[in-house]
Amino acid sequence: MSYRRLVSILAVVGGLSFLLPILAAQGTPPPPITNFQLPPGYQVPPADQQCILSGNRLNLQCIIANDPDLKRVRAEEAQLEANALASADSGKLDPYHQVQTLGALEIFDPTLSVNSNVACSYCHDPMAGYANGASILSVYTGGSNPGSVAITVPNAYPNNRIAKRNPQSYAYSPYYPRLHYNTAQADFYGGNFWDGRATGYKLQNSAAEQAQDPPSDPEEMANPDPACVVWKISQGKYVSFFETVFGAGSITSISWPSNVASVCSTPKGAAIFGNNATPLNLSTFDRTLATVDFDEFAQAIAAYESSSSVSPFTSKFDYWVTGVKGVTLTAEEQAGYDLFRGKGSCNTCHLDGRSSTQLGGTDTGAAADVRPLFTDTTYNNLGLPKNVIMPWYSEDTPDQWGFTGNPLGFGFTDEGMGLFLDGYYGAPPDLDWGVYLEHFEGKFQTSTARDAAQVPYPGFVKAFMHNGYLTSLKEVVHFYNTRDVYHYNVLSGSCPEGTVEKVTCWPEPEDENNINTTIGKLGLTDEEENEIVAFLGTLVDGYKP
Amino acid sequence: MLTRRIISRGIAFNIVVCLLLAGPTASFAGEDQTGSAIKPEIESVSDTVAFIRWTVSNPQGTILHYAVVEYGKDPKHLSLSAKSPTRINVSNHEMVFRARVGHLDPGCKYYYRAYSAQANGVADSEPSAIGEFTTREHVSRY
């Protein structure tokens, strides 16, 4: 029996009160961040220098107020929201584009967070391929983003609630099937989120269920009740447009309790709510209306994510594989593509719609799929080291609301899909899945390689993988190539003298279960690594043939 | 899971007495009389981790496969098992399997045999002949 399952049972039997003294105590502290090196060529922006604390940690509130990337993200967000609002108000949209535009309005709307300061796009910057859009966070937090709630406890580190993972891009995510266990393959496919917990079981749409999570995640937008999102839409600029799409009175006919503003401005996890996940006191009928509205809110977001604005299939590769006249790959890109589906084994998981030529494979030369997703949507443990710099590992004491994000502190192990199957978020919707736990501990979803190379400007530092341990595509490919060549039983920051972390030293995996050995020793030269990186550049959308 | 991890860490702290040798070694324990097509090689051995690899004709079947190594310090009791997930490319003629064998004791001789299996647990073939390797002496964790 697992620790979490034991805790769940004890909680049911006797309540959690007897555990509170334990949970309120600090977890295992992270080691000091020593031997810290900035990515090659990166310099901390002058505006951020005042925000660097001792031990290479960030004053997150200072970063939120000053970082130039976050200011850029907010400015883009405001412009895109204004554009969407203008489209909505034009009265010229057909139904197909109405629902997508509604999704855009929701995604770029910061008022939907508990403190009206964080929109979905805050962590999913369009200019960064819908991934983290702030270099400073890629470097100092593993790409994880601060959420809506500041932590005001004196001397607290971190001083803002912050997500436990690097935000996964949602480009092309609506094309992932709902999570399902394929019996013939004995493997999970589909779902959204790094750990697959947005299964799509209820809405039959994983992307929509993904969109419902951050608004209620205490580390992110932190609404205490999903109905608060609906109430905030009712107070905003596009409620009439929402009802144009989903029906007159769908929101405005709800009778809200008199304390709605107070409840909806109190963060999720506040002790005052106890374990009540729906503290808004609504009638049964209004609760049902709000629940339906919240589902439709999410479906509109999924519609936008599947639109040509987010998932357009307009990369150079798309035009090339279509055979558009004049579109050719450079010699370096072509060499990289040959490696991608050959020696590098990349298209074993990042399916490109063609056969592989690794070890004598036969390529017919034809594209079997002219719109490949560059992911098989399965789950793998790549053996990534623990990213010790993530502030999540220090969020182990109660904030001013009595909420503790990570009671285990540095003792927390991110087991990916294992967390989901083992009940970290509550029981999985299909109780039969529990038997597969052993084979999926430590596994994370294979993200699409599309738009992985997209950055807002040259020199931008992008965080890759679930914990942002890798901060360039070169590092990503080098890790795949040499993980098992330069493995050391050390934590990040403690590589032996004479080695260079991420170059000639890969620290021990965070989770040793189910480590995938398709990769780890590919035998690529430095030049071949660069060629694969060049090929990945052809997968960025927005190419003009 | 946490419980298991604590237990495994606890084991790691035990004092293990093995023959201390100058460096890692690897060989087969005897003549291969299994007829198995699997001819594993020791890719690398550190004090606690060994990588074992072999190349065979593509076994087909499920995409997700496991490189399985059964191992132990007594060649008659290979009671431990390491299963490394790997994914096959259905269009390939051959397939490289690599198994990561962790939590080994430093400076110890191990015996092993290897085979691959589909994700549903069905073995692709008979296992290899029994081979052996020796881990390095304890290396400081810096």
Contacts between the chains, C-beta under 8 A, distances in Angstrom:
chain1	res1	chain2	res2	distance
A	1	B	3	7.8
A	2	B	1	5.1
A	2	B	2	6.9
A	2	B	3	6.9
A	3	B	1	6.8
A	3	B	2	3.9
A	3	B	3	5.6
A	4	B	1	7.9
A	4	B	2	7.6
A	184	B	62	7.3
A	185	B	62	5.0
A	185	B	63	5.9
A	185	B	64	6.4
A	185	B	119	6.2
A	186	B	62	5.7
A	186	B	64	6.5
A	186	B	118	7.2
A	186	B	119	3.4
A	186	B	120	4.5
A	186	B	121	7.9
A	187	B	62	7.1
A	187	B	63	6.9
A	187	B	64	4.7
A	187	B	119	5.7
A	345	B	89	7.2
A	347	B	89	7.6
A	348	B	87	4.8
A	348	B	88	7.6
A	348	B	89	5.2
A	349	B	87	6.2
A	355	B	89	7.7
A	355	B	91	3.6
A	356	B	89	4.0
A	356	B	91	5.1
A	356	B	92	5.8
A	357	B	91	8.0
A	358	B	89	5.9
A	358	B	92	5.6
A	359	B	55	7.6
A	359	B	92	5.1
A	359	B	93	6.5
A	359	B	94	4.4
A	359	B	95	7.2
A	359	B	96	6.9
A	360	B	92	6.6
A	360	B	93	4.3
A	360	B	94	6.0
A	361	B	89	6.1
A	361	B	91	4.4
A	361	B	92	4.2
A	361	B	93	6.7
A	362	B	91	6.0
A	362	B	93	7.8
A	363	B	91	7.5
A	376	B	63	7.7
A	378	B	63	7.9
A	378	B	64	7.4
A	378	B	87	7.8
A	380	B	85	7.0
A	380	B	87	7.9
A	381	B	85	7.5
A	413	B	1	7.9
A	413	B	2	7.6
A	413	B	5	7.3
A	415	B	1	6.5
A	418	B	1	6.7
A	422	B	1	6.6
A	439	B	85	7.8
A	439	B	119	8.0
A	441	B	1	6.3
A	484	B	43	7.4
A	484	B	44	7.1
A	484	B	51	5.6
A	484	B	98	7.6
A	484	B	100	7.3
A	485	B	44	7.7
A	487	B	46	7.4
A	487	B	49	6.8
A	488	B	142	7.9
A	489	B	46	7.6
A	489	B	47	7.9
A	489	B	48	6.2
A	489	B	49	7.6
A	489	B	139	7.6
A	489	B	141	6.0
A	490	B	141	6.1
A	490	B	142	5.6
A	494	B	141	7.8
A	494	B	142	5.5
A	495	B	142	7.5
A	496	B	142	4.9
A	497	B	142	7.7
A	512	B	102	5.6
A	512	B	103	7.8
A	514	B	83	8.0
A	514	B	84	8.0
A	514	B	85	5.4
A	515	B	84	6.3
A	515	B	85	7.5
A	515	B	100	5.5
A	516	B	84	7.3
A	516	B	85	5.1
A	516	B	86	6.5
A	516	B	87	7.4
A	517	B	51	7.8
A	517	B	67	6.0
A	517	B	84	4.2
A	517	B	85	7.2
A	517	B	86	5.2
A	517	B	97	7.6
A	517	B	98	3.9
A	517	B	99	6.6
A	517	B	100	5.7
A	518	B	85	8.0
A	518	B	86	4.6
A	518	B	87	5.1
A	518	B	98	8.0
A	520	B	51	7.8
A	520	B	98	6.8
A	520	B	100	7.8
A	521	B	43	6.7
A	521	B	51	7.4
A	521	B	98	7.1
